[in-house]
């Protein structure tokens, strides 16, 4: 246990302690580094007193939760279809799910700019088909951020769901049908409860990174699309306020630690106590 423990201390504990120490300091733009270490909590107090940061927190949680729900609604049928497909076809279907990871994340986000821009492929199609003569643009709106997050993190929802559904005993559905349960009732009472661990894992894998997402709202969202990852970037690299940015990072970590602890708690419970 010494090697992994040392790895965690060096590459996680020490950097986290350094960020926390910077968060307790004050901004000193004329020094190098621009931080005066101290033991003040003024930066944390500012996060909960300034409407900018509160709005960014709430907006990030709302966008991440909505995108996670849409990802679940799209990912569950996909994972279910792959799990029920013929065994010979499953590797190909899984490869298609993982295929976007073979391309740079930044390039994939830039591709959506070409699709959603006012002169992009989507608007060209709408004008050509006569559906809309002046369709406007989705790029620079919150809708574009939702589309980007759902597209980027959909595989993180499908893969844990498939891993759970693939282990299900499909004979339980046949038994439910023999007892008179309709397909919808059998799904709600049998398949859905047994796939709950995959649902929780997929939602956490999407929700946690989506809350702190920076690239997608910066490239696809407009100036009115406020997320905490963008605020964190601006404080570090635009305003140069390292202590305040470190306080934002610490609060973000504390906020996301709750869902992670809940998931670990659910994983340790037995199926009877989990239900």
TORKOL-4160 file (C-alpha; in steps of 0.2 Angstrom, whole numbers, padded with zeros to 4 digits, m for minus):
275
<pt num="1" X="0000" Y="0000" Z="0000"/>
<pt num="2" X="0015" Y="0012" Z="0002"/>
<pt num="3" X="0017" Y="0015" Z="m0017"/>
<pt num="4" X="m0001" Y="0020" Z="m0021"/>
<pt num="5" X="m0002" Y="0030" Z="m0004"/>
<pt num="6" X="0014" Y="0039" Z="m0009"/>
<pt num="7" X="0007" Y="0043" Z="m0026"/>
<pt num="8" X="m0009" Y="0050" Z="m0019"/>
<pt num="9" X="0001" Y="0061" Z="m0006"/>
<pt num="10" X="0013" Y="0068" Z="m0019"/>
<pt num="11" X="0001" Y="0071" Z="m0034"/>
<pt num="12" X="m0015" Y="0074" Z="m0025"/>
<pt num="13" X="m0013" Y="0079" Z="m0007"/>
<pt num="14" X="0002" Y="0091" Z="m0009"/>
<pt num="15" X="m0006" Y="0101" Z="m0024"/>
<pt num="16" X="m0022" Y="0102" Z="m0015"/>
<pt num="17" X="m0014" Y="0108" Z="0001"/>
<pt num="18" X="m0004" Y="0121" Z="m0010"/>
<pt num="19" X="m0020" Y="0127" Z="m0018"/>
<pt num="20" X="m0029" Y="0129" Z="m0001"/>
<pt num="21" X="m0014" Y="0139" Z="0006"/>
<pt num="22" X="m0015" Y="0151" Z="m0009"/>
<pt num="23" X="m0034" Y="0152" Z="m0006"/>
<pt num="24" X="m0030" Y="0159" Z="0012"/>
<pt num="25" X="m0018" Y="0172" Z="0006"/>
<pt num="26" X="m0021" Y="0189" Z="m0003"/>
<pt num="27" X="m0018" Y="0195" Z="m0020"/>
<pt num="28" X="m0001" Y="0203" Z="m0024"/>
<pt num="29" X="0000" Y="0207" Z="m0042"/>
<pt num="30" X="0017" Y="0216" Z="m0041"/>
<pt num="31" X="0026" Y="0201" Z="m0034"/>
<pt num="32" X="0031" Y="0184" Z="m0041"/>
<pt num="33" X="0021" Y="0174" Z="m0038"/>
<pt num="34" X="0007" Y="0186" Z="m0036"/>
<pt num="35" X="0002" Y="0179" Z="m0019"/>
<pt num="36" X="0005" Y="0184" Z="m0001"/>
<pt num="37" X="0002" Y="0169" Z="0010"/>
<pt num="38" X="m0009" Y="0171" Z="0026"/>
<pt num="39" X="m0023" Y="0164" Z="0036"/>
<pt num="40" X="m0038" Y="0174" Z="0030"/>
<pt num="41" X="m0055" Y="0168" Z="0024"/>
<pt num="42" X="m0059" Y="0184" Z="0014"/>
<pt num="43" X="m0059" Y="0175" Z="m0002"/>
<pt num="44" X="m0071" Y="0162" Z="0003"/>
<pt num="45" X="m0083" Y="0175" Z="0011"/>
<pt num="46" X="m0082" Y="0184" Z="m0006"/>
<pt num="47" X="m0088" Y="0169" Z="m0015"/>
<pt num="48" X="m0104" Y="0168" Z="m0005"/>
<pt num="49" X="m0107" Y="0187" Z="m0004"/>
<pt num="50" X="m0104" Y="0192" Z="m0023"/>
<pt num="51" X="m0119" Y="0188" Z="m0034"/>
<pt num="52" X="m0107" Y="0184" Z="m0049"/>
<pt num="53" X="m0101" Y="0168" Z="m0040"/>
<pt num="54" X="m0118" Y="0163" Z="m0033"/>
<pt num="55" X="m0125" Y="0165" Z="m0051"/>
<pt num="56" X="m0111" Y="0155" Z="m0058"/>
<pt num="57" X="m0113" Y="0141" Z="m0046"/>
<pt num="58" X="m0132" Y="0140" Z="m0049"/>
<pt num="59" X="m0130" Y="0141" Z="m0067"/>
<pt num="60" X="m0117" Y="0127" Z="m0068"/>
<pt num="61" X="m0127" Y="0116" Z="m0057"/>
<pt num="62" X="m0143" Y="0119" Z="m0068"/>
<pt num="63" X="m0134" Y="0116" Z="m0084"/>
<pt num="64" X="m0125" Y="0101" Z="m0078"/>
<pt num="65" X="m0140" Y="0093" Z="m0071"/>
<pt num="66" X="m0151" Y="0096" Z="m0087"/>
<pt num="67" X="m0137" Y="0090" Z="m0098"/>
<pt num="68" X="m0135" Y="0074" Z="m0087"/>
<pt num="69" X="m0154" Y="0071" Z="m0088"/>
<pt num="70" X="m0154" Y="0072" Z="m0107"/>
<pt num="71" X="m0138" Y="0061" Z="m0108"/>
<pt num="72" X="m0147" Y="0048" Z="m0097"/>
<pt num="73" X="m0162" Y="0049" Z="m0108"/>
<pt num="74" X="m0152" Y="0046" Z="m0124"/>
<pt num="75" X="m0139" Y="0034" Z="m0116"/>
<pt num="76" X="m0150" Y="0022" Z="m0108"/>
<pt num="77" X="m0159" Y="0016" Z="m0124"/>
<pt num="78" X="m0143" Y="0015" Z="m0132"/>
<pt num="79" X="m0135" Y="0005" Z="m0119"/>
<pt num="80" X="m0150" Y="m0006" Z="m0118"/>
<pt num="81" X="m0150" Y="m0009" Z="m0137"/>
<pt num="82" X="m0132" Y="m0014" Z="m0136"/>
<pt num="83" X="m0134" Y="m0026" Z="m0121"/>
<pt num="84" X="m0149" Y="m0034" Z="m0130"/>
<pt num="85" X="m0140" Y="m0035" Z="m0147"/>
<pt num="86" X="m0132" Y="m0051" Z="m0154"/>
<pt num="87" X="m0115" Y="m0055" Z="m0145"/>
<pt num="88" X="m0106" Y="m0054" Z="m0162"/>
<pt num="89" X="m0112" Y="m0036" Z="m0165"/>
<pt num="90" X="m0108" Y="m0029" Z="m0147"/>
<pt num="91" X="m0090" Y="m0026" Z="m0150"/>
<pt num="92" X="m0094" Y="m0016" Z="m0166"/>
<pt num="93" X="m0107" Y="m0006" Z="m0157"/>
<pt num="94" X="m0096" Y="m0002" Z="m0142"/>
<pt num="95" X="m0082" Y="0003" Z="m0154"/>
<pt num="96" X="m0094" Y="0016" Z="m0162"/>
<pt num="97" X="m0098" Y="0023" Z="m0145"/>
<pt num="98" X="m0079" Y="0024" Z="m0140"/>
<pt num="99" X="m0074" Y="0030" Z="m0158"/>
<pt num="100" X="m0076" Y="0049" Z="m0154"/>
<pt num="101" X="m0062" Y="0047" Z="m0141"/>
<pt num="102" X="m0050" Y="0044" Z="m0155"/>
<pt num="103" X="m0051" Y="0062" Z="m0160"/>
<pt num="104" X="m0045" Y="0077" Z="m0149"/>
<pt num="105" X="m0059" Y="0084" Z="m0138"/>
<pt num="106" X="m0055" Y="0102" Z="m0143"/>
<pt num="107" X="m0057" Y="0097" Z="m0162"/>
<pt num="108" X="m0074" Y="0089" Z="m0158"/>
<pt num="109" X="m0080" Y="0105" Z="m0150"/>
<pt num="110" X="m0073" Y="0116" Z="m0164"/>
<pt num="111" X="m0083" Y="0105" Z="m0176"/>
<pt num="112" X="m0099" Y="0110" Z="m0167"/>
<pt num="113" X="m0095" Y="0128" Z="m0171"/>
<pt num="114" X="m0095" Y="0124" Z="m0189"/>
<pt num="115" X="m0112" Y="0115" Z="m0187"/>
<pt num="116" X="m0121" Y="0128" Z="m0176"/>
<pt num="117" X="m0114" Y="0145" Z="m0183"/>
<pt num="118" X="m0125" Y="0156" Z="m0192"/>
<pt num="119" X="m0117" Y="0151" Z="m0208"/>
<pt num="120" X="m0115" Y="0133" Z="m0203"/>
<pt num="121" X="m0121" Y="0117" Z="m0210"/>
<pt num="122" X="m0137" Y="0117" Z="m0199"/>
<pt num="123" X="m0143" Y="0134" Z="m0205"/>
<pt num="124" X="m0138" Y="0130" Z="m0223"/>
<pt num="125" X="m0149" Y="0114" Z="m0222"/>
<pt num="126" X="m0163" Y="0124" Z="m0215"/>
<pt num="127" X="m0162" Y="0137" Z="m0228"/>
<pt num="128" X="m0160" Y="0124" Z="m0242"/>
<pt num="129" X="m0175" Y="0114" Z="m0237"/>
<pt num="130" X="m0186" Y="0129" Z="m0234"/>
<pt num="131" X="m0189" Y="0125" Z="m0216"/>
<pt num="132" X="m0183" Y="0142" Z="m0210"/>
<pt num="133" X="m0178" Y="0157" Z="m0221"/>
<pt num="134" X="m0169" Y="0166" Z="m0207"/>
<pt num="135" X="m0165" Y="0152" Z="m0194"/>
<pt num="136" X="m0154" Y="0163" Z="m0183"/>
<pt num="137" X="m0140" Y="0154" Z="m0174"/>
<pt num="138" X="m0139" Y="0142" Z="m0159"/>
<pt num="139" X="m0120" Y="0146" Z="m0157"/>
<pt num="140" X="m0117" Y="0158" Z="m0142"/>
<pt num="141" X="m0132" Y="0152" Z="m0133"/>
<pt num="142" X="m0135" Y="0140" Z="m0118"/>
<pt num="143" X="m0143" Y="0128" Z="m0130"/>
<pt num="144" X="m0126" Y="0126" Z="m0138"/>
<pt num="145" X="m0118" Y="0122" Z="m0122"/>
<pt num="146" X="m0131" Y="0109" Z="m0118"/>
<pt num="147" X="m0128" Y="0101" Z="m0135"/>
<pt num="148" X="m0109" Y="0101" Z="m0133"/>
<pt num="149" X="m0110" Y="0093" Z="m0115"/>
<pt num="150" X="m0122" Y="0080" Z="m0121"/>
<pt num="151" X="m0112" Y="0075" Z="m0136"/>
<pt num="152" X="m0095" Y="0075" Z="m0127"/>
<pt num="153" X="m0100" Y="0065" Z="m0112"/>
<pt num="154" X="m0113" Y="0053" Z="m0119"/>
<pt num="155" X="m0100" Y="0039" Z="m0120"/>
<pt num="156" X="m0098" Y="0041" Z="m0101"/>
<pt num="157" X="m0116" Y="0037" Z="m0098"/>
<pt num="158" X="m0117" Y="0023" Z="m0111"/>
<pt num="159" X="m0102" Y="0013" Z="m0105"/>
<pt num="160" X="m0107" Y="0011" Z="m0086"/>
<pt num="161" X="m0125" Y="0008" Z="m0091"/>
<pt num="162" X="m0120" Y="m0006" Z="m0103"/>
<pt num="163" X="m0108" Y="m0014" Z="m0091"/>
<pt num="164" X="m0123" Y="m0015" Z="m0079"/>
<pt num="165" X="m0136" Y="m0021" Z="m0091"/>
<pt num="166" X="m0125" Y="m0034" Z="m0099"/>
<pt num="167" X="m0124" Y="m0043" Z="m0082"/>
<pt num="168" X="m0143" Y="m0044" Z="m0080"/>
<pt num="169" X="m0152" Y="m0060" Z="m0080"/>
<pt num="170" X="m0164" Y="m0058" Z="m0094"/>
<pt num="171" X="m0174" Y="m0073" Z="m0088"/>
<pt num="172" X="m0181" Y="m0062" Z="m0075"/>
<pt num="173" X="m0191" Y="m0052" Z="m0089"/>
<pt num="174" X="m0197" Y="m0069" Z="m0095"/>
<pt num="175" X="m0203" Y="m0073" Z="m0078"/>
<pt num="176" X="m0211" Y="m0057" Z="m0076"/>
<pt num="177" X="m0220" Y="m0059" Z="m0093"/>
<pt num="178" X="m0226" Y="m0077" Z="m0087"/>
<pt num="179" X="m0233" Y="m0069" Z="m0071"/>
<pt num="180" X="m0243" Y="m0057" Z="m0082"/>
<pt num="181" X="m0233" Y="m0041" Z="m0082"/>
<pt num="182" X="m0233" Y="m0031" Z="m0098"/>
<pt num="183" X="m0216" Y="m0025" Z="m0105"/>
<pt num="184" X="m0217" Y="m0008" Z="m0098"/>
<pt num="185" X="m0222" Y="m0014" Z="m0081"/>
<pt num="186" X="m0208" Y="m0027" Z="m0082"/>
<pt num="187" X="m0195" Y="m0014" Z="m0086"/>
<pt num="188" X="m0201" Y="m0002" Z="m0072"/>
<pt num="189" X="m0201" Y="m0016" Z="m0059"/>
<pt num="190" X="m0186" Y="m0027" Z="m0065"/>
<pt num="191" X="m0174" Y="m0019" Z="m0077"/>
<pt num="192" X="m0174" Y="m0001" Z="m0070"/>
<pt num="193" X="m0171" Y="m0006" Z="m0052"/>
<pt num="194" X="m0157" Y="m0018" Z="m0056"/>
<pt num="195" X="m0149" Y="m0005" Z="m0067"/>
<pt num="196" X="m0149" Y="0008" Z="m0054"/>
<pt num="197" X="m0130" Y="0006" Z="m0050"/>
<pt num="198" X="m0126" Y="0010" Z="m0069"/>
<pt num="199" X="m0138" Y="0025" Z="m0069"/>
<pt num="200" X="m0129" Y="0032" Z="m0053"/>
<pt num="201" X="m0112" Y="0029" Z="m0060"/>
<pt num="202" X="m0116" Y="0036" Z="m0077"/>
<pt num="203" X="m0124" Y="0052" Z="m0070"/>
<pt num="204" X="m0109" Y="0055" Z="m0059"/>
<pt num="205" X="m0097" Y="0053" Z="m0073"/>
<pt num="206" X="m0107" Y="0066" Z="m0083"/>
<pt num="207" X="m0112" Y="0078" Z="m0070"/>
<pt num="208" X="m0096" Y="0080" Z="m0060"/>
<pt num="209" X="m0085" Y="0085" Z="m0075"/>
<pt num="210" X="m0100" Y="0095" Z="m0083"/>
<pt num="211" X="m0101" Y="0106" Z="m0067"/>
<pt num="212" X="m0083" Y="0112" Z="m0069"/>
<pt num="213" X="m0083" Y="0112" Z="m0089"/>
<pt num="214" X="m0073" Y="0126" Z="m0097"/>
<pt num="215" X="m0070" Y="0122" Z="m0115"/>
<pt num="216" X="m0088" Y="0119" Z="m0120"/>
<pt num="217" X="m0095" Y="0135" Z="m0113"/>
<pt num="218" X="m0081" Y="0146" Z="m0118"/>
<pt num="219" X="m0082" Y="0140" Z="m0136"/>
<pt num="220" X="m0100" Y="0137" Z="m0139"/>
<pt num="221" X="m0108" Y="0148" Z="m0126"/>
<pt num="222" X="m0111" Y="0166" Z="m0126"/>
<pt num="223" X="m0106" Y="0180" Z="m0114"/>
<pt num="224" X="m0122" Y="0177" Z="m0104"/>
<pt num="225" X="m0119" Y="0158" Z="m0102"/>
<pt num="226" X="m0110" Y="0159" Z="m0085"/>
<pt num="227" X="m0102" Y="0143" Z="m0078"/>
<pt num="228" X="m0090" Y="0141" Z="m0063"/>
<pt num="229" X="m0076" Y="0134" Z="m0074"/>
<pt num="230" X="m0076" Y="0150" Z="m0085"/>
<pt num="231" X="m0076" Y="0161" Z="m0069"/>
<pt num="232" X="m0061" Y="0150" Z="m0063"/>
<pt num="233" X="m0051" Y="0153" Z="m0079"/>
<pt num="234" X="m0055" Y="0171" Z="m0079"/>
<pt num="235" X="m0049" Y="0174" Z="m0061"/>
<pt num="236" X="m0033" Y="0164" Z="m0064"/>
<pt num="237" X="m0028" Y="0170" Z="m0081"/>
<pt num="238" X="m0037" Y="0186" Z="m0085"/>
<pt num="239" X="m0038" Y="0195" Z="m0068"/>
<pt num="240" X="m0023" Y="0186" Z="m0061"/>
<pt num="241" X="m0031" Y="0184" Z="m0044"/>
<pt num="242" X="m0024" Y="0167" Z="m0038"/>
<pt num="243" X="m0031" Y="0167" Z="m0021"/>
<pt num="244" X="m0049" Y="0170" Z="m0026"/>
<pt num="245" X="m0047" Y="0157" Z="m0040"/>
<pt num="246" X="m0040" Y="0145" Z="m0028"/>
<pt num="247" X="m0055" Y="0148" Z="m0017"/>
<pt num="248" X="m0066" Y="0144" Z="m0031"/>
<pt num="249" X="m0057" Y="0128" Z="m0035"/>
<pt num="250" X="m0058" Y="0122" Z="m0017"/>
<pt num="251" X="m0077" Y="0126" Z="m0016"/>
<pt num="252" X="m0079" Y="0117" Z="m0032"/>
<pt num="253" X="m0070" Y="0102" Z="m0025"/>
<pt num="254" X="m0081" Y="0102" Z="m0009"/>
<pt num="255" X="m0096" Y="0103" Z="m0019"/>
<pt num="256" X="m0092" Y="0088" Z="m0030"/>
<pt num="257" X="m0086" Y="0078" Z="m0015"/>
<pt num="258" X="m0104" Y="0075" Z="m0009"/>
<pt num="259" X="m0110" Y="0066" Z="m0025"/>
<pt num="260" X="m0094" Y="0055" Z="m0025"/>
<pt num="261" X="m0096" Y="0051" Z="m0007"/>
<pt num="262" X="m0114" Y="0046" Z="m0010"/>
<pt num="263" X="m0110" Y="0035" Z="m0024"/>
<pt num="264" X="m0096" Y="0026" Z="m0014"/>
<pt num="265" X="m0109" Y="0024" Z="0000"/>
<pt num="266" X="m0122" Y="0016" Z="m0012"/>
<pt num="267" X="m0108" Y="0005" Z="m0019"/>
<pt num="268" X="m0104" Y="m0002" Z="m0001"/>
<pt num="269" X="m0123" Y="m0006" Z="0003"/>
<pt num="270" X="m0130" Y="m0023" Z="m0001"/>
<pt num="271" X="m0144" Y="m0023" Z="m0014"/>
<pt num="272" X="m0157" Y="m0025" Z="0000"/>
<pt num="273" X="m0152" Y="m0010" Z="0009"/>
<pt num="274" X="m0149" Y="0000" Z="m0007"/>
<pt num="275" X="m0167" Y="m0003" Z="m0011"/>
